[in-house]
Amino acid sequence: MKLTINGEDHYTDISVLSDLLASLEYEGEWLATAVNGELIHREDRSDFTLCDRDRIEILSPMQGG
């Protein structure tokens, strides 16, 4: 299936949001995810099924100064 992740096209067979995040090495408590503009809470990621052409935004905090 084709997904758009942070503005870039990706092709994957992974259909669960938490599995996708793990495969992309986005893990941790301080992570915000939205699918098609809808915020998906951390506790709901393992139950959230992705569909072809979903738009996913992944935000993680950055340190620095």
Contact map, one row per residue, 1 for C-alpha under 8 A:
11100000001110000000000000000000000000000000000000111000000000000
11110000111100000000000000000000000000000000000000011100000000000
11111000111100000000000000000000000000000000000000011111000000000
01111111110000000000000000000000000000000000000000001111000000000
00111111110000000000000000000000000000000000000000000011110000000
00011111000000000000000000000000000000000000000000000011110000000
00011111100000000000000000000000000000000000000000000010100000000
00011111110000000000000000000000000000000000000000000000000000000
01111011111000000000000000000000000000000000000000000000000000000
01111001111100000000000000000000000000000000000000000000000000000
11100000111110000000000000000000000000000000000000000000000000000
11100000011111000000000000000000000000000000000000000000000000000
10000000001111100000000000000000000000000000000000000000000000000
00000000000111111011000000000000000000000000000000000000000000000
00000000000011111011000000000000000000000000000011100000000000000
00000000000001111111000000000000000000000000111111000000000000000
00000000000001111111100000000000000000000000111111000000000000000
00000000000000011111110000000000000000000000110100000000000000000
00000000000001111111111000000000000000000000010000000000000000000
00000000000001111111111100000000000000000000000000000000000000000
00000000000000001111111111100000000000000000000000000000000000000
00000000000000000111111111100000000000000000000000000000000000000
00000000000000000011111111000000000000000000000000000000000000000
00000000000000000001111111000000000000000000000000000000000000000
00000000000000000000111111100000000000000000000000000000000000000
00000000000000000000111111110010000000000000000000000000000000000
00000000000000000000110011111010000000000000000000000000000000000
00000000000000000000000001111110000000000000000000000000000000000
00000000000000000000000000111110000000000100000000000000000000000
00000000000000000000000000011111000000000000000000000000000110000
00000000000000000000000001111111100000000100000000000000011110000
00000000000000000000000000000111110000111100000000000000011100000
00000000000000000000000000000011111000111000000000000001111000000
00000000000000000000000000000001111111110000000000000001110000000
00000000000000000000000000000000111111110000000000000111100000000
00000000000000000000000000000000011111000000000000000111000000000
00000000000000000000000000000000011111100000000000000011000000000
00000000000000000000000000000000011111110000000000000000000000000
00000000000000000000000000000001111011111000000000000000000000000
00000000000000000000000000000001111001111101100000000000000000000
00000000000000000000000000000001100000111111100000000000000000000
00000000000000000000000000001011000000011111100000000000000000000
00000000000000000000000000000000000000001111110000000000000000000
00000000000000000000000000000000000000011111111100000000000000000
00000000000000011100000000000000000000011111111100000000000000000
00000000000000011110000000000000000000000011111100000000000000000
00000000000000011000000000000000000000000001111110000000000000000
00000000000000011100000000000000000000000001111111000000000000000
00000000000000111000000000000000000000000000001111100000000000000
00000000000000111000000000000000000000000000000111110100000000000
10000000000000100000000000000000000000000000000011111100000000000
11100000000000000000000000000000000000000000000001111100000000000
11110000000000000000000000000000000000000000000000111110000000000
01110000000000000000000000000000001100000000000001111111000000000
00111110000000000000000000000000001110000000000000001111100000000
00111100000000000000000000000000111110000000000000000111110000000
00001110000000000000000000000000111000000000000000000011111000000
00001100000000000000000000000011110000000000000000000001111100000
00000000000000000000000000000011100000000000000000000000111110000
00000000000000000000000000000111000000000000000000000000011111000
00000000000000000000000000000110000000000000000000000000001111100
00000000000000000000000000000000000000000000000000000000000111110
00000000000000000000000000000000000000000000000000000000000011111
00000000000000000000000000000000000000000000000000000000000001111
00000000000000000000000000000000000000000000000000000000000000111
